[in-house]
Amino acid sequence: WNRMFDERFPIRVVRALSWAHSLEFCDNLPEQHAACAKTRPFVFHAGEATNGTGKREMETLAKLGLFASNSVMVHGVAINRESVKLARKQGCSLVWCPSSNLFTLGKTLPRYVLKSGIPIALGTDSALTAEGDMFDELRVARRISRLGEQHLYRMVTDVAANVLCLQHGEGTIQTGGVADLLLYRDRGVTPARTLFCQTPEAVIVGGIPQLLTSSVAQ
């Protein structure tokens, strides 16, 4: 882990978290969650099924106390209105991977979940099942959900930072922040719109350029 994501890696990788795969593939999920500090996110797959199995899994997670303020459920396709209410009450979050859900399950989160007020970050899941990179995922999310560009923009900026319990200005541009930035040419449109019509000219981590297009590097 440390060798792979050392200072030469061109983006920052969040390390202050705990994770387990899922209730199905982890026989001590509640114990792992209990061992995770409440100030750190605990990330795990949940509700990754469209039949009764997925619904029963969400019910089991609720009984085990896994709907918690630091719980970050990946996928959650089986979540229903009752689970949504519990998630909002307990303050847990979701990671939405729409193209992967459509590829593997034929469906994804319904619009009422996306508009429920639950903190939802956009994810790509595995490259084996996803559309491509995060920019591709944004376009898929917009096409299938009809969510506004600003709503989707926040899923990859400040809302995503909050889901991961980041507290040093991540997901925003501010004085004294971490200065992890994507730079785009100013075309006179909003930052949210820019994500859908341009590609980055530079990647900056901690104020230091990591990747540059040839035009910017000259």
C-alpha positions in Angstrom: 0.0 0.0 0.0 2.7 2.5 1.1 4.9 1.6 -1.9 2.1 1.8 -4.4 0.7 5.2 -3.2 4.0 7.0 -2.3 4.8 10.6 -3.2 5.3 9.7 -6.9 1.6 8.7 -7.3 -0.1 11.5 -9.2 -3.2 11.8 -7.0 -3.8 11.7 -3.3 -5.3 8.5 -2.0 -7.5 8.6 1.2 -6.0 6.4 3.8 -7.8 7.5 7.0 -10.6 4.9 6.6 -11.5 1.4 7.4 -13.2 -1.1 5.1 -14.6 -4.6 4.7 -16.0 -6.2 1.6 -19.6 -7.0 2.6 -21.8 -8.9 4.9 -21.6 -11.9 2.6 -17.9 -12.1 2.4 -16.9 -10.9 5.8 -17.9 -13.0 8.8 -17.1 -10.3 11.4 -18.5 -7.2 9.7 -20.1 -5.8 12.9 -17.0 -6.3 14.9 -14.9 -4.5 12.2 -17.3 -1.7 12.2 -17.3 -1.4 16.0 -13.5 -1.3 15.9 -13.5 1.7 13.5 -13.3 5.1 15.1 -16.5 7.1 14.7 -14.6 9.9 13.1 -13.4 7.7 10.3 -15.5 6.3 7.5 -16.2 2.6 7.4 -16.7 1.5 3.8 -18.4 -1.7 2.7 -20.6 -3.2 -0.1 -24.3 -3.3 0.8 -27.5 -4.1 -1.0 -25.7 -5.3 -4.2 -28.6 -7.4 -5.4 -32.0 -6.7 -6.9 -34.0 -9.6 -5.5 -35.1 -10.6 -2.1 -31.6 -11.4 -1.0 -30.7 -7.7 -1.3 -33.7 -6.6 0.7 -33.0 -9.1 3.5 -29.4 -8.0 3.6 -30.4 -4.4 4.2 -32.7 -5.5 7.0 -29.9 -7.6 8.6 -27.5 -4.6 8.4 -30.1 -2.5 10.2 -30.5 -5.0 12.9 -26.7 -5.3 13.3 -26.3 -1.5 13.7 -24.5 -1.0 10.4 -26.7 2.0 9.6 -24.4 4.4 11.4 -23.1 7.9 11.0 -19.7 6.6 9.8 -21.1 3.9 7.5 -20.4 4.3 3.8 -22.4 1.8 1.8 -21.2 1.1 -1.7 -23.9 0.4 -4.3 -27.0 0.1 -2.0 -29.2 -0.9 -5.0 -31.5 -2.9 -2.8 -32.3 0.1 -0.5 -36.0 0.8 -0.2 -38.0 3.7 1.3 -37.8 2.3 4.8 -34.1 1.9 4.5 -33.8 5.4 3.2 -35.6 6.8 6.2 -33.2 4.9 8.5 -30.2 6.0 6.6 -31.2 9.6 6.9 -32.0 9.3 10.6 -28.7 7.6 11.4 -26.6 9.7 9.0 -25.0 7.0 6.9 -23.8 7.6 3.4 -23.8 5.9 0.0 -21.4 5.6 -2.9 -23.2 5.4 -6.2 -21.7 3.5 -9.1 -24.4 3.7 -11.8 -22.7 2.3 -14.9 -21.4 -0.7 -12.9 -24.8 -1.3 -11.4 -26.4 -1.2 -14.9 -23.8 -3.6 -16.3 -24.1 -6.2 -13.5 -27.6 -5.8 -12.2 -29.6 -4.0 -15.0 -30.7 -1.3 -12.5 -29.3 1.3 -10.1 -30.5 3.7 -7.4 -33.9 5.1 -8.1 -34.3 8.9 -8.3 -36.1 9.1 -5.0 -33.0 7.8 -3.3 -30.7 10.2 -5.2 -32.9 13.1 -4.1 -33.5 11.8 -0.6 -30.9 14.0 1.1 -28.7 11.0 2.0 -25.0 12.1 1.4 -24.1 10.3 -1.9 -20.7 10.3 -3.5 -20.2 9.1 -7.1 -17.8 6.1 -7.6 -16.6 4.1 -10.6 -16.3 0.6 -9.1 -14.2 -1.9 -11.0 -12.9 -1.1 -14.5 -14.2 -4.5 -15.5 -17.8 -3.4 -15.1 -17.7 0.4 -15.2 -18.2 2.7 -18.2 -14.6 4.1 -17.9 -13.2 6.9 -15.7 -14.9 9.3 -13.4 -15.7 11.7 -16.2 -17.5 8.9 -18.1 -19.4 8.0 -14.9 -20.5 11.6 -14.5 -22.0 11.5 -18.0 -23.8 8.2 -17.3 -25.1 9.6 -14.1 -26.5 12.6 -15.8 -28.1 10.6 -18.6 -29.9 8.1 -16.5 -30.9 10.2 -13.5 -31.8 13.6 -15.0 -30.0 15.2 -12.0 -28.7 18.7 -12.5 -25.1 19.3 -13.2 -24.5 21.1 -9.9 -26.0 18.1 -8.0 -23.6 15.8 -9.8 -20.7 18.2 -9.4 -21.1 18.1 -5.6 -21.1 14.3 -5.7 -17.4 14.4 -6.7 -16.4 17.5 -4.7 -17.7 18.7 -1.3 -20.3 15.9 -0.7 -17.7 13.2 -1.5 -15.2 14.9 0.9 -17.9 14.9 3.6 -18.7 11.2 3.0 -15.0 10.4 3.5 -14.8 12.6 6.6 -12.2 14.8 5.1 -11.7 18.0 7.1 -9.0 20.1 5.5 -10.8 21.8 2.8 -11.0 18.9 0.4 -13.7 19.2 -2.3 -13.5 23.0 -2.2 -11.3 25.8 -3.2 -10.4 27.9 -0.2 -7.5 29.7 1.5 -5.5 27.3 3.5 -7.0 24.3 1.9 -5.1 21.2 0.7 -4.8 22.6 -2.9 -5.7 19.3 -4.7 -7.0 20.7 -7.9 -8.0 20.0 -11.5 -7.3 23.0 -13.8 -9.4 23.8 -16.8 -9.4 26.5 -19.4 -12.0 29.2 -18.6 -14.7 29.0 -21.2 -17.1 31.2 -19.4 -19.3 28.4 -17.9 -19.8 27.2 -14.4 -17.4 24.7 -12.8 -20.2 22.1 -12.8 -20.8 22.6 -16.6 -17.0 22.5 -17.2 -16.8 18.9 -16.0 -19.1 17.8 -18.8 -17.7 19.7 -21.7 -13.9 19.8 -21.1 -10.9 17.7 -20.1 -8.5 18.9 -17.4 -5.3 20.8 -18.4 -3.5 20.0 -15.2 -3.6 17.9 -12.0 -2.3 19.6 -8.9 -1.8 17.8 -5.5 -0.8 19.8 -2.5 -0.1 22.8 -4.7 2.4 20.9 -6.8 1.7 20.0 -10.5 1.6 16.3 -11.1 0.2 16.0 -14.6 0.1 18.7 -17.4 -1.1 18.9 -20.9 1.6 19.8 -23.4 0.1 23.3 -23.9 0.2 24.1 -20.2 3.7 22.6 -19.8 5.2 24.9 -22.5 
